[in-house]
Amino acid sequence: MVKVVFFDIDGTLFSTSANRVPEDACEAVAALRARGIRVVIATGRHPIELDGAHLEGMAFDGYAAANGQMCLDGARQLFAGCPIPAQGTHALAGLYERKEMLLWFFSETESFTNFADEGLFAMAEDVSGVRPAVRPYEGETLYQAVAFVSEDDEPALAALLPGCSLQRWGTEGVDIIAESGGKVDGMKAFLSRFGCMPEECMAFGDQRNDLDMLRFAGIGVAMGNATPAVKQAADYVTASVDSGGVVRALEHFGVLERGWRTLA
């Protein structure tokens, strides 16, 4: 029996083409919660970027943000976290200060970068409406960083960052988090909080940083727009979010009964 459903945001619950969560997905989230099923966001977005996903009017039981490194309750209060360890932070700080690449750092409450880059500013404003400050790193605890590197350059960067894990979210760059972390780490925190087992949860995703989450969940669902690797790792491949993929998968597994809309 599914007791918790975890949703990635971008390309999964949130339609990047329509710049909104489709109405059927909004209704499905509300229907799940009305049936006593917990619904948790599991996203690479930092908490300050959540509002950019246009989740207004939707209620969730929690948020595993920053690739699971920051776990927030339904009121968006941090209850568990896994910052980047000291050795990884030290290595990142050196890269940041030497400006060897474009880096975007996230502390608990803010974000900042080492370059005034218009592409980054446009991305940040599109995702969250918040432009990062351009300033030196001042020793803050880091929960996540973004490096804008190609897939070919990713192994060399990983070798420079002890204690860190790289989670690719697209062709443009990677999220950098603690090696011990990831979306599964955030899922475990919520399952412990709710008193549930992995086999009692379902997870939806579409990108490489969702792979472990889909494998860990009792039911892993890849969206129709997911990468080939994510589809291969999933228990079920549904349609895209724009084509009713969220509802189709929930109905396929009986988490929502067919005809549930008429019962709402």
C-alpha positions, 0 to 999 in steps of 0.5 A: 500500500502506498503511503507516501508519494515523492515528486520531482518538480521540473519536468515531472510535476511542473511543466517547463513548457507551460510554466505551471503545474497542470490542473490534473496534477494539482487535482491529483496531489490534493486527492492523494492528501485527501485520502491520507497519502503523504505527498512530498516534493523531492527536488534539486531546487533550493528552498528559496527557489520553490516559489518559482515552481508556481506551487501556489494553492497546493499543499504538501507534507514536506520538501526534500529540497537541494537534492534531499540535503535540506528537509523541510516540513509542510510549513517549510521549516528545516528539520534535517540537513546534510551540508557539504563536508569541510573538505569539499567546501574547502575545495569548492572555495578555492575554485570559486575564488580562483574563478576557474569556472562559473559556480553558484553557491547555496547556503541555508538562506541565500545564493551567490555566485563568483561571476556576473553572468547574464545566462545564470541571472536569466536562469535564476530569475526564471526558476525562482525570481531571485538573482544571486548576489555576486560576491566573495565566499565568506565561509557560510555552510553550503548545502549545495553548489551548481557548477556549469560544466559539460558532461565531458568535464564532469569527471575532472571536476569530481576528482577535485571535490572530496566528499562530494557527489555530482548530480547532473540536472541537464546539459548545462551543469551539475548540482554538487552535494555531500557524497553521503547525500542525495534525494534518497537521503531526503526520502529516508528522513521523511520515511522515518518521520512518517513511520513508513517503509521504502516499499510503501512509497512511490516516486516520480522523476525524469532526470539523472538526479532522480535515478537513485530515488526511483530505484529506492522507492517501492514504485519508481515512475519515469515521466514520458520526457525522462532520459533513457537511463531514468526510464530504464531504472523505473518500474513504470514509464508514464506519459509526460506531465503535459499529457497527464502522466502523473494521473495515468501512473497513479491510476495504473497502480490503483493509488487513485481509483479510476473515476476519482475526479467524480468522487472529489 
